[in-house]
């Protein structure tokens, strides 16, 4: 199936590694052009080199109020258009509610929550009919994850913001969706497994809770996210799509 991505232009935050990079790879392979961002300039340069002439990039922090305008400017000055964005943010620190400090909550709120809201708000308002936003969230939108108090607190709120924005932008023909990754084999998930002290045992225990009995691959996630960005999903909005191998038990 042709997703209709050829020559379209997408912003991909957190696009230098992990889930954001996986989506950028799929978008480029389907003929789209991307503007990727990440906090590390060297990583941005590497990603753009690997993605090729269809990619541009800037070093930017999602918590910076200037980031949305900078990303839009690169896309427009390079290709003269913006068709959508994948808003992917880094994971907050691991730990239970009783051990997370006010400073950790405040720092995560600025980047994970407010930074994502700002990006969706500013980029969403700039899109024309046919535009699409996708927020990379987590299965914690629907079910809490052990030892992930901050994610459990912030991600459900972002899901509701995305749902509300879908209502607001829908009359203009702009779609807003979210993806809820479960255990996808990224560096971030490997770090979480390693923090248990026995990464192999942690992975085996996690896989036993997944109906498909394995972690997802970044490519599998990237294909799902690219579909939601693409014109091929033109009548899908306000959806929170689990990409989790069946991990979430709710309908």
N, C-alpha and C positions, 0 to 999 in steps of 0.2 A: 504494500500500500504506500502510495506517495503521501507523505505527511504535509506537503505543501510548504516546506521550509526553505526552499532554494531562494537565495538572495535576500532573505529576510534578516533583520539585525536584532540581536538580543544581548542584553546586559546580563552577565553572570557574576554575581558577587561570590566571594569565596571560591573563585573559579580556578585556583592554582593547584588544588589538591582535593582529595576526597570526593564527596558527592557532587559538589559544584563542578569540579574538573570532569567528572564522568559525564555530566550533562553537556558541558562544553564540547567534549569529544564527539558525542552523538550529534549535536547541532551542526558542527563543522562537517562531519561525515555525510550529513544530509544536505549540504550545500548552503547552510546559513553562515552568517558572519557574527562574530561575537566580540564583545568588549569584556574582558575578565578583570577582576580586581582581587587583591589580596594585600595583607599588611606588609609582606616582605617583598621589596623591590626585586631582589634577585630571583625569587620564586616566580614572580610575574614575568620576568624576562624569559625564564626557562619555559614556562607554560606557553608563551606566545611563540617562541621558536618552535616548540613541538607541535603546536596547533597549525602553524603555517601562516600564509598570507591572508587567510580569512579571519585572523585574530589581531586584536590590539589589546593593550592592557595598561593599567595604572596601579600604583601602590596606593591603597586607600583603606581607611579604617571605617567600618560601618557606624561606629559611634560618632564620627566626625559629621557635623551638620552640613559641611560642604560636599560630602561624597556624592549624593544623588546628582547635583548639578554638574560635577566634574565628569561623572560617567555619561550623562546625557550629552555633554559637550563633545566628548571623544567620539561617541557614536555618530552624532550629527555632522561633525566636521570631517569625519572620515568617509562615511557612507550616506550621509544626508537623510537618515531616517532612523527610527527606533520602533520596533514591533513588539517588544515585550522584555520581560526580565525574569530571571530566576534569582530569588533572594535567599541566599544561603548564608547562615551565620555560624560562627564557631560554637562548640559545645561549652557550656558553663562547667565550673569545677564540680567534681564528684564529692558527695558527702550527704549525710542525713540532715534533717532540719535542725536538730539539736547542736550540730557542729558548724553550721554555716554562719559566718559573721555578717553583720550589717554591711560591712565594706564589700564582701563578696556578693551579696545580693544587689547592692547598688551598682557595682561595676558590671555585673551581668545584665541588669536591667537596662543600663545605658547602651550596651552593645547588642545583646540578644533580643531584647524586646523593643526598646525605643528606636534603636538603629534600624531594625527591620520594618517597624511601622513607618518610619520616615521615608525609607526607600520605596516601600509600596505606595505610600501616599503621593510622593513627588513624581515618581516615574509613572504611576497609574494615571495621574491627571494629565500627563503629557502624551498619552497614547491616543491614537485614533481608532475608529471603528475597526474591529478585527484584532486589536491588541490583546495581549495576554500576560498576566502575572502568575507566577508560581512561587509559593513560599515553601522552603524546605523546613519541615517541622520535625516531628518525632512521634513514635507510637505513644509517647507519654501524653499526647493530646487526649487520648482516650483511656489510658490505663497507666498508673504510676509505675516508675521503674525504681527498683531498690537502690538506695544510696545515691539517688539523683534528684535531690530535693529541689534544687533551683530549676532544673529542666522541668520537673513536674509542676512547678509553680508558674513558670513563664510561658511554656509552649501552648497550653490550652488557651490562654488569653490571646496569643497570636493567632491561633486557629479561629477564634471568634472574631478577631479584627479582620482577618481575611474574608470570612463569611459576610461580615457587615460591608466591607469594601466591594464585594461582589454585588451586593444590592445597590450600592451607590453608583458604581460605574457601569452596571449592566445596561441601563437605558441608552448609554453611548456606544454600546457594542463592544465594551472592553470586559474581558473575563478575568476572574480571580479564583485560583484554586490552591490547594495545599497538598503536599505529599508527606506521608507519615512513614519514614523508613523505620524498619525494625533493625535486626542485626545484619548489617551490610559490612562486608570485609574491607573496611577502610583503615587508615592509620589510627584514626580516633578510636574505633572499636578495639583495635589491637592494643592500644594504650589502656583502655578500660579493662580489658581482660588481664593485661599484665599487672595492673594495680592490685589484683586479687592475690598476687604472690604465686599463683600457679595458672598461667594463661591457658595451658592445654586443658586443664580440668575445668576452668571457667568456660571455655568455648564448648566443651563437650556437654556441660550442664545446660548452657544456653540452647544448643542445638536440640537437646532432648525436649525442649518446650515448643519447638517450631514444627508444625505438621510436615513440612518438606524436609526436616531433619538436616538442615544445612544453613550456613550463612548465605545471604545474597551476594552477588558480585556488584561492584560499582557500575558495570555496564548495564546490568538488569535495571538498576535504579535509574540510570541515565536515560534509558529508552522510555521508561514510564514518564519521567519528568518532561522529556522532549515532546512526547505525545500531547501532554496537557498544554504546553506552550504553542503547539502547532495548530494551523488552521484545520487539520484533520479532526480536532476535538471541538469544533466551533459551537456546539450546543451543550458544552459541559462547563458549568461555572458554579462556584460556591461549594465545591466538592472537596472533601478531605480524603485523599486516596491512600490507603495503606499499601506499602510495598514492603512486605514483611514475611512472606512465605507462609501466611496463615496464623502468625503469632497472636494477633488480636482476636479475642474470642467473641466480641460483641458484633452485632450486625452493622 
